[in-house]
Amino acid sequence: MRQSPKLFIYDLDGVITDTAEFHYLGWKKLADELGITIDRHFNEQLKGINRMDSLDRILEQSTSPTEFSEEEKIGLATRKNGYYLELIESIDPSHILPGIKDLLEANKQSGIKIALGSASKNASRILDKLELTGYFDYVVNAAEITNGKPDPETFTAAADALGIAHADCVGIEDAAAGVEAVNRAGMFSVGVGDEAHLAHADYLVENTQQLEFQQILQEFDKKQK
């Protein structure tokens, strides 16, 4: 008898939509104001990392480091978020990544629960703008997560809130830190992207178009045997 998961937990950026460019532009504007140079290559290491940790990594790039108090850092992160919020006002359902609407639909029709596990404090707002909120049984509140990815807390929080055993969950991620978080949670990890960065995923596809619901169920079942 096939073993099926009871919960799918989706990351947001890079899985459901791609707001990475908006994050990059927001961070770059802040960095420019601080006299710090960052580029898209550097931005790759910010993917899946929460806001304050991202800020720390950017501040480390300064050629003349300044000591900021925790309050000042919060102010800087808030300023970047303001830039980001201005940029994401342009998001609409056309920004849903290929194949994701079909995947969510198949997931919903199966009766398997659906949660969002994102480091973004704006996740609910983005889901609303994508018109996808109705698919989700639970959205993790990133503001209540103490330890960001690669710590498993984001994923375990979703499972615990819905009363589902961690081993019965699938986590879908495009970032190395996210896949590590899913694995550390004791869940089945689905990676979306390059094998060079995501070889530790239980199941890997190159892009969201290749995310087939029934195939994920088969791979989950194989892992259980």
N, C-alpha and C positions, 0 to 999 in steps of 0.2 A: 504494500500500500504506500502510495506516494506521501511523503511528509511535506506539508505546506507551511510556510511562515504565517504568522498572525498579524504582523505589522511591517509595513514598508516605511522607512524614514528617509526622506529626501533632503539633500543639501539644496540650497537655493542658487547661489552664484555658480555658474558653470554647469549646472544640472537642469534647472527649470528655466532659468534665463541667464543672461550674461551681463551683469552690471559691473564686471571687473574694470571696464574702460571708464565708467563713471567714478568708481573708487579711485582709479589711477589719476584721473584729472583733478579730483578733489584733493588727494594727497599732494599732487605735483604743485597745485596752486598754493597750498599751505607751505610746502617745502621751499618754493620760490620766495615766499614772503619771509622765510627764516634764513634765506641765503644758503639753502642746502640743495644740492643737485641730485635728482633721482631720475631714472629712466624706466622704460617698460621692462627691460631685463631685470632691474632691481625689483620692480613691482611683482614679479613672479613669486618672490619669496613671501609676499604679504597675503597671498591667496589662502583662505581658510583660517587666517589669523585674526584675532579680535582687534578691536579699535585701539585699545591702549598699548597692546603689544606691538601693533603696527607702528604706532607713533614712536615707541622706544627704538625700534629698528631704524626708523628714519632719522631720529635725533643722533643716533650713533654714526651717521654718515657725515655729520658736520665737521668741517675742517678746523673750526674753532668752537669746540663744545661749550655749551652754556648749561649751567645747572638750573633746572626748572623744578619748582615745588610741585607737589602732587596736584594742588589746586590749579596751578598754571598749566600743567599737562592736561587736565580735564578741560580747561578752557580752550586749549589748542585742538584737542580731539573734537570738541563741540563745534568749533569753527569749521573744521574739515567736514563734519557731518552736515553743516548748513550748506556748504558748497555742493555736497553730494545730493542732498534733498532737492536742491534747485535743479540739478541735472536729471534726476529720476522722474521729475514731473512729466517728462516726455514719454515715459514707458507706457505701453498699451499691449493688448493681446498679441500684436504682431511680433513682440519681443520674446514670446515663448519659444524655446529652442525646438528644433525639428524632432518629431516623434514623441515629445513629452505629453502633449494633450491626449494622444492615443493611449500612452502608457498609463496615465492617470485614470482614464476612462475604463480601461481593462481592469486596473487595480480596484476601482470603485465597484464595478460590476461583480467582481469576485467575492466581495464582502470582506476582503482583507483590509484591516485598518490602515489609515494613511496619516503620517505625521511629517512635520517639517522640522529639521534640525539644523538651523543656520546660526552662524556667529553674528549675523546682521541684526542690529536692534531695529532696523526698518523693515524686517521680513514681512510682517502683517500688512504694512502699507503697500509693499510691492505686490504681494499676492492679490490684494484688492484691485490694484491697477491692471494686473494681468487677467483679472476676472476668474481666478482659480480658487478663491477662498473656500467655496462650497465643497471642494474635494477633500478638504483636510479635517480629520477628526481632532487633531491637536497640533498646535504650533508652539514650539519651545520658546520661552521668553528669554532671549539672550542676556537681558539685564539681570536675570536671576541666576545665571550660570557663573559659578565661582571660578572654574578652571576651563579655559578655552581648549580647543583642539590643538594638539593631538590627545589631550586628556579625553577620556570617554564620556565625561559628564553630560555633554549635549545630547548624546544618543541614549544614555541610560535614563536621563530625565524624561524623555519622551515615552520610553517603554514603561517606566515606573508610573507615570501619570495615567497610563491606560491599563495598568495592571497586567502587562504582558511580559513573560520571561524573556530575558535578553537573548537566549539561544533561539528563540522563535522570531527573531527580527532580521530584516534585511536593511542595510544602510547603503545608500547610493551617493557616491562622492566623486569629485573630479580633482581633489587636491591630495597630495601625499599625507599631509597632516590629518585630513579627514578620514582617509582610508585607515590610517593607523588608529585613529579614535574608534572607528567601527570595530576593528579587530580587537582592540583592548577591551571593548565592551562585551566581547564574546559573541558578537553578531556576525552574520554573513555579509561580507563586503563586496559591493559591486563598484568597480572603478571605471571612470569614463575619461579616456585620454591615452597618453603615451606610456608604453610599457616601461620605458626608462625611469619614469617617476612613480609608476603605480604597479610595479611587479608584485607587490605584497598584497594586492587585492585577490579575493577568492575567485572572482570572475571579472574579466576585463573586456571592455569594448572600446573602440576607437572614438566613437562619438555618440551623441544622444539618439541619433536616428537608428542606431543598432540596438537600442534598449527594447527588447521584446519581452513582454510580460511572461508568456508561457516558457520562454527560454530561461528566464531568471528562476522561475519555479523549478524547472528541471535541474538547473545547476545547484540550487539550494538543496534539492532532494538528494543529489549525488553526494554532496558534502556530508549529509547526515549518515550515509551508509558506510 
